[in-house]
């Protein structure tokens, strides 16, 4: 994974970086880009555009939200497609995932995401719509990933490492909050607020 930022570069420079990495046995297959020009450069070099890491800010480009050749947007959606006899989830539909999202796993949808289980630290959810976790949310959640400022994140235990709604970002405080009630996160007055779910 290459973090390319927003400063334009020459294609020869990027090719040299990729070649140098390959000399050391490192395969660069993806890139995080902050501008359209850098995203185009990465695409021309054969790199897949991916979202930011847990510690970074949200990115405007993420190939995981673009439909794949079969019309799905993630491994989970491909599995859902097969389970639904060839039907493809359309934007706005809900992707259900039963089980724990572990560190390093990422689930994305052009609609909503419902997780019946926990999202561990290091796990990531990316949805164009709402996110609902029927369990503990300790990883990263990005609702409204395509710019929907009305998107919400619901969880029985809302303790995310990072929370994103549209282009806004919130990071959990150092001390973990232990609240027994379900909570919802939403945008209000230009910032992300959490409150008991009602």
C-alpha positions in Angstrom: 0.0 0.0 0.0 1.4 3.4 -1.1 0.3 6.6 0.6 0.7 9.0 -2.3 -1.0 12.1 -0.8 -2.0 15.1 -2.9 1.1 16.3 -4.6 1.3 15.4 -8.3 4.3 13.3 -9.5 5.7 12.0 -12.7 4.7 8.5 -13.8 8.4 7.7 -14.1 8.9 8.6 -10.5 6.1 6.3 -9.4 7.4 3.5 -11.6 10.8 3.9 -10.0 9.3 3.6 -6.5 7.4 0.5 -7.4 10.4 -1.1 -9.1 12.6 -0.3 -6.0 10.0 -1.9 -3.7 9.9 -5.0 -5.9 13.6 -5.4 -5.6 13.1 -6.0 -1.9 10.2 -8.3 -2.4 7.5 -5.8 -1.7 4.5 -5.7 -4.0 2.7 -2.4 -4.2 -0.9 -3.2 -5.3 -2.8 -0.3 -3.8 -2.6 3.4 -3.2 -4.2 6.0 -0.9 -4.6 9.3 -2.8 -5.8 12.7 -1.7 -6.4 14.3 -5.1 -7.9 13.4 -8.5 -4.5 14.0 -10.3 -2.7 11.6 -8.0 -5.5 9.1 -8.2 -5.3 9.1 -12.0 -1.5 8.6 -11.8 -1.9 5.6 -9.4 -4.6 4.1 -11.7 -2.3 4.5 -14.8 0.4 2.6 -12.8 -2.0 -0.3 -12.3 -2.6 0.5 -8.6 -6.0 0.0 -6.9 -7.3 3.0 -5.0 -8.2 2.2 -1.4 -9.3 4.1 1.7 -7.1 5.5 4.4 -5.7 3.5 7.3 -7.2 3.8 10.7 -4.9 6.6 11.7 -5.3 8.7 8.6 -8.0 11.1 7.5 -10.8 10.0 5.1 -10.1 9.9 1.4 -12.4 11.0 -1.4 -11.5 8.0 -3.6 -12.0 4.4 -2.7 -12.3 1.6 -5.3 -14.0 -0.6 -2.7 -17.2 1.4 -3.2 -17.1 1.1 -7.0 -18.9 -1.8 -8.5 -16.7 -4.8 -9.5 -17.1 -6.5 -12.9 -19.9 -8.7 -11.5 -21.7 -5.6 -10.1 -20.9 -6.2 -6.4 -18.7 -4.0 -4.3 -17.0 -6.3 -1.8 -16.4 -10.0 -1.1 -19.3 -9.9 1.3 -21.6 -8.5 -1.4 -20.4 -11.2 -3.9 -21.3 -13.8 -1.3 -24.7 -12.1 -0.7 -25.2 -12.0 -4.5 -24.7 -15.8 -4.8 -27.0 -16.3 -1.8 -29.7 -14.3 -3.4 -29.7 -16.3 -6.6 -27.9 -13.8 -8.8 -29.5 -10.6 -7.5 -27.0 -7.8 -7.1 -27.4 -5.3 -4.2 -28.3 -2.0 -5.7 -27.3 1.4 -4.1 -29.5 2.0 -1.1 -30.0 -1.7 -0.3 -28.7 -3.2 3.0 -25.8 -5.6 3.3 -26.1 -8.0 6.3 -23.0 -9.6 7.9 -23.4 -12.2 10.6 -20.3 -12.7 12.8 -17.4 -10.7 14.1 -15.4 -8.3 11.9 -11.8 -9.0 12.9 -8.8 -6.8 12.7 -7.7 -6.3 9.1 -11.2 -7.2 7.7 -13.1 -4.6 5.7 -16.8 -4.7 4.7 -18.1 -2.1 2.2 -21.5 -1.4 0.6 -23.0 1.2 -1.7 -26.0 1.0 0.6 -26.4 0.3 4.4 -24.5 -2.2 6.5 -25.9 -4.2 9.3 -23.5 -6.3 11.4 -24.9 -8.9 13.8 -21.7 -9.2 16.0 -18.8 -7.1 17.0 -16.4 -5.0 15.0 -13.0 -5.5 16.6 -10.3 -2.8 16.7 -8.6 -2.8 13.2 -11.9 -3.9 11.5 -13.4 -1.4 9.0 -17.0 -0.7 7.8 -17.6 1.6 4.8 -21.1 2.3 3.7 -22.7 4.9 1.4 -25.7 4.8 3.8 -26.1 4.0 7.5 -24.2 1.5 9.6 -25.8 -0.6 12.4 -23.7 -2.8 14.6 -25.7 -5.2 16.9 -22.7 -5.6 19.2 -19.6 -3.6 20.1 -18.1 -1.2 17.5 -14.4 -0.8 18.3 -12.9 -0.5 14.8 -13.5 2.1 12.1 -16.9 3.0 10.7 -17.4 5.3 7.7 -21.1 6.0 7.1 -22.2 8.3 4.2 -19.0 7.5 2.4 -20.3 9.0 -0.8 -21.1 12.3 0.9 -24.5 11.6 2.7 -24.4 13.9 5.7 -27.7 12.4 7.0 -26.1 9.0 7.4 -25.9 7.5 11.0 -23.9 5.0 12.9 -25.7 2.8 15.4 -24.1 0.4 17.9 -25.0 -1.3 21.1 -21.5 -0.3 22.4 -20.1 2.7 20.4 -16.3 2.7 21.1 -14.8 3.2 17.7 -11.1 3.9 17.0 -12.3 6.3 14.3 -15.8 7.4 13.2 -16.5 9.1 9.9 -19.8 10.5 8.6 -19.5 11.9 5.1 -16.3 14.0 5.2 -16.3 14.5 9.0 -14.0 12.5 11.3 -14.1 11.8 15.1 -11.6 9.9 17.1 -12.4 8.1 20.3 -10.9 9.6 23.5 -8.1 7.8 25.3 -10.3 6.5 28.0 -12.9 4.1 26.7 -16.5 5.0 27.6 -18.5 2.2 29.1 -22.2 2.9 28.5 -24.7 0.1 28.8 -27.2 1.7 26.3 -27.1 1.6 22.6 -25.9 4.8 21.0 -26.1 6.6 17.6 -23.6 8.9 16.0 -24.7 11.6 13.6 -23.7 15.0 12.3 -25.0 18.1 14.1 -23.9 21.7 13.7 -20.9 20.6 11.6 -19.5 18.0 14.0 -20.1 14.4 14.9 -22.1 13.9 18.1 -23.1 10.6 19.9 -26.2 10.1 22.0 -28.4 7.3 23.2 -30.3 5.6 20.4 -34.0 6.2 20.4 
